[in-house]
Amino acid sequence: MEIRSTEADRNLLLELSGELDHHGAKKALLELEQTLDAALPRRLVIDFKEVTFMDSSGIALLLRAQQKMTLLDGGLLVRNIPPQARRVLDAAGVSRLITIK
C-alpha cells in the first residue's frame, strides 16, 4: 500500500495504490494519522483509483479518517472506488457515514 499526498490551501488529497488489506492498512493508518496531524486540513479527499484490493481493513481506515476530520471540523470525500472495494463498502453501509463519489 502506497499513499501519495498533495496539499494546497488546507485541502489534502491522499491517493492510495495497492492492496488495502490487514497488512497494508496498518501502514496506511499510521501514514494517515501523521499526514492529518501535520496538515490539519479542512477538506480531505481520499482517491481509491489505484487500489487493487480492499477488505474490511479499508473500512477501518475510512472511519478513522472520518473521525479525524470531524475533530478538525472538516470534511471527507472518498472517490474513484474500484468495483471490488465498492462492494465491500456497500455491504457495510459505509456510504451512510461517509461521502462517496
C-alpha angles and dihedrals in degrees: 000000000000128000124200117191132200122184132192132156094348091309115122126196118195115191113197124202133178131021119341098201133129094292097041093045093058091059092039093052091052092048091046092053094047094046094048092046091052098042101035090200126194090210129031123192118189114197117203096182094120099037107123098187137007133184131178090295087075089058089055090052092052094046090051090050089051091050093050093047091050089054089050091048088240140123136252129210124182117199145174095030114181117231096256093051090043091057090053092050093045093049089055095044092237093151088072089064105031132042108247122187 
